[in-house]
């Protein structure tokens, strides 16, 4: 997942940095230690303090070097904001109630906007006057291309992040055949292909997968020799953190090796060593694997909780918990909630139970029959 | 640390694994699927059954079984034992002949195919010229006579299958002496029957399909007698003394013919249509058996009046004024009569009739008045009503075992007491290590108790739950009643009855407590019956209770079947398991899980709507829990709404089949050129690939959500005495796992025994675990402080198990279709997991804890999980560390019903259905292995016959001639036989005593 690049963050400038913060018509100026920006929570507290709005929920945004208004809502983008501020960090604060969501992301690349809007509004096929982007703190990665440096250029390893149950992964696979080079010359071998993308699904919205892409691996495991049903089961079993390696049908948009545009797994500097792929992927997965699914337990107190690890919890677990929380708050104030109603009413009822301890315990009383 | 211990790197463990695990398919229980041929050797006293899939199975005394499989997998058409040999010949529908023999190998006999042969005619002759229709193994054991469609009879030498062309009996040679006018009317056509003269091995009787019968002299190569039959011939049978024979015909008649030296072309003695005068169906086989009292037995298959009884599968036995037409529920494949086979005996004196019907084996005792059926010790028709579920209980205490047998014996009084007449061979397998029961639930509401301890799966007792309910079937409707003037005198025999009165009666789950004799049985219409073993008949009222699993759910309508109506008032139950409580789930959906705790006297049951707990001591419902998801319409409405989608999917699959047929036909045309095999193969592959592209089967990739259908479906229920709330006090608990990956845990308070009737059992929900991967939970298990699975209820009380360790901390194992997960208790935190589906793409279908003992040392054993996946693989996974130990392919992944039917035993064995009527038994353990091990010894057969008849001299001489064919492993017996050639009575006795001493 989006590893915080803490090391890199403060390395650029030294000394202090000027911050100009605007809330309504009021401006506040203060300075920050560029090398020690601290955490977002602290920064958020600081802003509330300097503007004297301790109990007001606000949205924090900043203008980046291109003049785009971008949100600050976690450590990552906070550090990014601090590290890129040159020389001044301009902060804009809005009340949550009257926040103008459409202001965010203006002038950014259209592709990016699509991605975001698609994630946050699953049914974007419905016509809407203008695109509404939900709360910035709900932003999270939905997909990424990983291991670019260790895979052959013809392959693409795509990671799909499936958090809640609100958006379908949305693709179909089928049997097919592909031509391989073998010691006996060219041979046709059976393979698994993407046969259909569900409009509005995660797979389609990422733009990273397409019909007729050949599926080579699922979470690091080769699919050759496995039946369609087996591959289906593997994908569904990994659906919360699905990493599929494909050979795209369209080979024109491949990532060019030496321009390291997306280095999410920036561990490997030795590229072009395809033989080491499984290892690296395995390492990569190892840390993440544990976090991909944590079961929920409800004790008889009615208090839901994520099942803790018996072993010391890893860092990634924390991050996941955070995300899960974000997710559940999202239902509260999505402006397009009425459109999601059908969908969410059913899908999140588990969370409903989890969230509503009163309701829960009531129900339990009902089941205890004392004779 | 564990992470670095890679499996397969520990040589000690690897060695131990070899001592613990081993995969074997050991024996097939039940009735062969689609039998197609029957054979019997009076000499070996062995019966052979061939099937449409090319299997051949030999059966003798209980425990004596052999199996062979023709490589071609073609239908076995005929089976003929070579007289007085351990050899048999099979004819397949591809016109190939196969010679099989029983040979001893390391102490036990094995059935092996020795030779195969296809009769080839002269070049250019039509295939019918060599299409074999009749086979006669000659008593000289040197040749086979093969009657063909062309009417020619070929002679082949044994065992080489060399055609002796000069001895071919052509139809021209036969017709030479047949009167012109008869010849003109009909050509010979195919050879229908070949029979050797019972006294004179140089004469054979040849019957042609158009009715001509001739007696052929092998010495002089000419016809000695001709019998000009006017009806199409079906079969022939010699009378014992060779003075007469009998022919049976297509028009339902049979005819007796005299054979004497003064008349070379005799007229028939008697021509009779037994079920005339109206047109009758063919009599396809007939026996004429002489008896001491002079009245013969005439036994024939078919011959029923065409119009009114043409659809019956019958065999009639006529003996003087007694006549019975045994009426079988399935097609008769073939039958034989067991009679005195001693050549010196004056009469046949038939003792039993063995009938192979398509779905069962029926044996009739012909010696006892009324001709009762004999209870077969093997070849049971498991599917007499379709099997709906099965349950295995290992190591039954002797007391319960005897009580079940005694209950069963009261049900079997109508069977004959005759010892099993097919008793060839010797079972040398060690006695089964323990008494095992396999319980099968059936569609008709019965539960059958099988003795699954050894090689012979034998019915002990049959329990019917039908009496509790009111069904449409009239209880007075007895099929067996025969009116006074009933003609034909039909009598229903056999147990195969695939028609269920009411599908709701079907048994879905069974749970037997072997210590207390409590049995819980649950069915298709939400009925849960709790029963108790009673050695006497009893009449009592069954208590009823309703469990409304949808208590607080609104706006729902069950569209499935109604619950079964119950009988009011007391019901009479025969000795055996007698129900005393009926819990009716509402809505009456199929019961999907069941657990019984005989110590706490509690029964838990689950359906697609929820689960409940019932106190069968106080006869009170303790609680119910609805597991239904509000959006799950399918589960709400019941099975009816699924019909549409089923229809649709059926239609689709038919389409797919049709498509693949078309393309396979094309394929065949393409690969015609034999010289370019490679190219053809490549083309084949290409076609196969193209076909795949033509039929794009798509699979949707979607994360499971709480919305999916049947998430509330309760898959597993489990009772455990463990630490649910805190680590200081343990308490009884009930665990339930659903299809949606939820585990519910309830804390139970069971009053102590002395106040058990006074205080209510209480339950309180303590925990709910939602597995994030949401896969169906198929197993729940609690491991004690020593990481040993908790013992079964009452196991400790009976001193059969160590009491569980309540000091160390307990662990919870949850098995979903996709993962194995160990959690700590009482605080549920995840400790370990093994992902199966994510890594291998297979899912768990069945899982059981099994105890594996080492074959090397008696004192080592361990508990592991035996797992069957949807790919038909069996995996053994260690406890508590969840390490994959070993993997064996077991069932074809396409065999969905086989995988669904699999049941594991507690000691690493298992059963699965390979057809509706057969269980394959397999073993994963090196220590517990039940497989047939038996000897068929020529010597022994000989001496046994000697004991039987006291006319051993001739017998031994006869047998000794044949001993030349024996394998090298029998050198010792061979030497003994040389002595026997001296025809010395003393030597024979010596042999006999040697044999008996050696045994």
Interface residues (C-beta under 8 A of the other chain):
Chain A: X162 X165 X168 X169 X170 X171 X172 X173 X174 X175 X176 X177 X188 X190 X195 X196 X203 X219 X221 X226 X227 X228 X229 X230 X231 X232 X233 X234 X235 X236 X237 X238 X239 X240 X293 X294 X295 X296 X297 X298 X299 X300 X307 X308 X309 X310 X311 X346 X347 X349 X350 X364 X366 X367 X368 X369 X370 X371
Chain B: X551 X552 X620 X621 X622 X623 X624 X625 X629 X630 X631 X685 X686 X689 X692 X693 X696 X697 X698 X699 X700 X701 X702 X703 X704 X705 X706 X707 X725 X747 X760 X761 X762 X763 X764 X765 X766 X767 X768 X769 X770 X771 X772 X773 X775 X818 X819 X821 X823 X824 X828 X829 X830 X831 X835 X837 X838 X839 X840 X841 X842 X843 X870 X871 X893
